Amino acid sequence: MKKIVIVGGVAGGAGTAARMRRLEEDAQIILLEKGDYISFANCGLPYYIGDEIEDRDDLLVMTVAGMKERFDIDIRVKHEVFLIDRQKKTVSVKNLIDQTTYDEAYDILVLSPGSTPFIPDIPGIVDKAVFTLWNMFDTDRLKGYVLENKPQKAVVVGGGFIGLEMVENLRALGIDVTLVEMLDQVMPNIDFEMAQIVHMSLKKHDVHLKLGRRLKNLARTDGQLAATLDDGERVETDMVILAVGVRPQSDLAKQAGLDCGEKGGIVVDKFLRTSDDNIYALGDAVEVRHLISGKPAMIPLAGPANKQARICADNIHGDNIAYRGSLGSSVAKVFELTVASVGLNERQLQELGWKEGEEYFVAKTHAWSHATYYPGATQMALKVFYGPDGMILGASAVGKDGVDKRTDVIATVMYFGGTIYDLGRLQLCYAPPYSSAKDPVNMIGFMAENNLSGKCRFISWDKIDGLDPEKYTVLDVREDSEVARGMIEGAVHIPLGQLRKRIAELDRDKTIVVCCAIGLRAYVACRILIGHGFDAIDLSGGYTTYSMAHKEV
């Protein structure tokens, strides 16, 4: 009889245990979890704090009793594994209830310890009103504090997924929120001009944004908690939420001498085996291969962990199924907005040493969620990166409706090695309430194809202000009413309908950078200008992107 010991529950450990039982009825499966719960909805925790999810029990995906009954698994909660002896093939376990210890032998060991929130080492960080939100213990502590103390003000440190979800849910409770983020933008998985849309939404909902700022210390004066930022600003608050990232819980693996990467993640092969053939690892604690860059990456997301659990069990069973890697597909709700991304963003591409116009290109537009003649259409920003061979390197989208759908379509094409040419040719569902005959995914594919085929070059918003006026003319082809609301300084204005008649007003010795609202009319203008012997470039994303990126927050 095969004996499988699994360290850690939730998506990775509990998923592996359940799949293992479905594959092998006679295997001995032991699940050791140091906490009280083996399976809960991490991603739903902020919404329980904000009363969007009312019943705490709804967060419990599977109880210990329920899993034991259904899968006949030996589940031991409040049991912490503190040592691995690879020679003896045993783990040393501490029963946190009675403080006794014992050794448990294994044939196969599965490590799914997860990750832990990063706590900055600053004065005053240990306080009854300072919280993280990572597990049910955190949730109960935070929920209890909110119910008992009725806080009026909160500081959230960190503008990633958890930080923004907490901002929204605290605002839903009527709490005044200050968001502190060390970068110049929230959501580092998307690029700055896309994040600016999120910044505007946060401001609209009366969130006090402190971008490019760090939390320096916390202190109480006459019982009042205050957060001091690195520029000296002091923010009085009733509570602080720390959401500044996570670290893999790989200490156990390191102690056992298993290979770990530069960022602390446990190194596994494509079959999720560690450097010890009898030990597998998965979830937030492991280093995976990024499907686009091919580089090692830490991607602590529930989606990949669930897929890895199935593959891990299959491989223990003997199927030898490879985990190809992770794309980092992610989505978040921020008030009325949906923010999604997949693959690499521009910062990550540049960190790889890739140059725009050589190793990667960018297509950007602002498309409608469905046909504009059908009521309720809203606009989304859509951005795609691709290589000179058409390979899709990454994408992001921000908007009110249809964002997740488009990002999922692009993620699917990426996973199967598709290109921007495939985006243009996809035959997607169409009816006026849901899309347009040319879906935004098709349109972004057409744009990229036009670029690679030489029909239209693009220039990004951040290159405009540095253009030499002796060599470039910025041409705005929008209508008079649009230009009246704002335009790029120094631009020449000729509405698209008048361009052919007034083309002589433009200097043929200069490159014409064409701007419209979102880039579509600029493309038409570029084709007209090119047909008349001009060198023309389309401002990607148009004035909408340019103006949004330049807004003061």
Number of C-alpha atoms within 10 A of each C-alpha: 8 14 15 22 25 28 24 26 26 25 28 31 32 26 21 29 29 20 18 26 18 11 14 14 11 11 16 18 24 20 22 24 24 20 17 15 21 25 21 20 16 18 17 14 25 24 18 19 24 21 15 13 15 12 10 14 11 13 19 17 16 18 15 17 11 11 19 14 10 10 16 19 21 16 21 18 20 18 23 20 23 13 17 22 14 16 6 9 16 19 21 15 20 19 17 14 9 8 10 10 15 11 15 14 16 22 14 18 25 28 25 28 28 25 19 17 16 14 16 12 10 11 10 15 19 13 13 11 19 19 21 22 23 18 17 19 14 14 20 16 15 21 17 13 16 19 10 9 11 13 18 15 18 23 25 26 24 24 26 19 23 23 25 25 22 26 29 23 20 24 19 17 15 13 19 19 24 21 24 25 24 17 15 13 22 27 22 16 23 25 18 19 20 23 22 21 20 24 23 16 16 22 12 10 16 13 19 15 20 18 18 14 18 17 21 19 17 22 16 13 8 5 8 10 20 21 22 17 17 14 11 10 13 15 15 19 21 20 24 25 21 23 25 21 18 15 18 22 21 22 18 16 23 15 12 14 14 18 15 20 15 10 13 19 27 32 24 23 16 15 20 30 20 23 16 14 10 16 24 26 30 32 32 28 29 33 28 29 22 19 20 20 15 11 12 19 20 22 21 21 16 18 15 22 26 20 17 25 26 19 24 31 27 19 17 24 15 9 12 15 16 15 18 14 20 23 23 23 23 19 19 19 16 21 19 13 18 19 27 25 29 26 26 25 20 23 15 17 18 14 9 11 10 14 13 17 13 9 14 20 23 24 26 26 26 25 23 20 25 25 21 15 9 12 10 12 20 16 18 23 24 25 24 29 24 22 19 14 12 19 19 29 26 27 27 29 26 29 26 19 20 21 24 21 13 21 27 17 14 26 23 15 18 24 16 8 13 16 21 28 20 21 25 20 14 15 12 14 10 14 11 15 15 16 20 19 15 18 24 25 23 21 19 25 25 19 26 30 21 16 18 17 9 9 15 21 24 24 20 17 20 12 9 15 11 7 12 10 12 9 11 17 22 24 26 26 25 22 15 11 8 13 17 9 7 10 20 17 8 11 15 18 19 20 19 19 13 10 17 14 9 12 15 9 10 17 13 15 12 17 18 23 23 31 32 27 24 22 25 21 21 28 25 16 26 24 19 17 21 16 10 12 10 19 19 26 25 29 32 30 27 25 24 19 25 22 15 18 18 12 12 9 13
